[in-house]
Amino acid sequence: MPANVMKVLDGRAEPERISMPIAGGTLVAYTGRSPDKDSDNEDTVAAIPYGPDAAVLVIADGAGGMPGGRRASETAITVLEASLQRSMAETMLLRTAILDGIETANRAVLDIGNGSATTLTVVTIEGRTARMYQVGDSEAMIVGQRGLIKAQTMAHSPTGFAVEAGFLDQRAALHHADRHLVSNFIGTSDMRIDVGTAVELKARDTVLLASDGLTDNIHRDEIVAFMRKGALDKALDVIVHRALRRMTVESKTLPSKPDDLSLILFRKPVKTV
């Protein structure tokens, strides 16, 4: 697959997955609808090139229970990509282009006019520099080969804020009664964007983006263990299999919340002399 072509996955009825080169690295991605429903998958996944050496990786999770979650996630990504194309033609800095694009996507989802909303989590890759942008409770993190979490987003939710403040640990948060509440969406007048610091990608660092279909079913330390080493496609298979199993097998001690599931894994090759 050409590395200069945007790829979008929506997995409306059947799961979709890809493996492709982009931004000088390798990307694998998956999206599929919740195993307990027949309606459309409300997640949308995209890999958007920004010139030959940069890429924008995106996951949008349409708000469940709100009208038009599917339309909201598709609109946000389509509008973001169109905005990035204009910015690239103007040779705009990628950080500025992302902020403009997210603001434009927010207005577009608001303009749908039916209460549609979506999360939007973005990771930009420029050479060996990565940066995260967060709206909502989808997840992004960068993990080293030894399992060190070098950067991660914070969920915009009561439990996310409690974890960040140290009042709640990650495992307890997965079982909290308010886990499903989200306080920040694309498609709202008070939308806000969290911008992460620039992170240098070292050899064998792995970038992950995921909807809460993953993070509501697998503990973070499990995710890190699965993604930090080995081939990306095998890591993707293991993570997807574990998450879907958790969704379909209820347990008193393990998390189990059926939901649409989407994730992206990206890794740069080892530098050669």
Summary of the structure (lengths in Angstrom):
residues: 273
radius of gyration: 17.2
end to end distance: 26.9
largest distance: 55.1
contacts: 965
relative contact order: 0.17
helix: 30%
strand: 27%
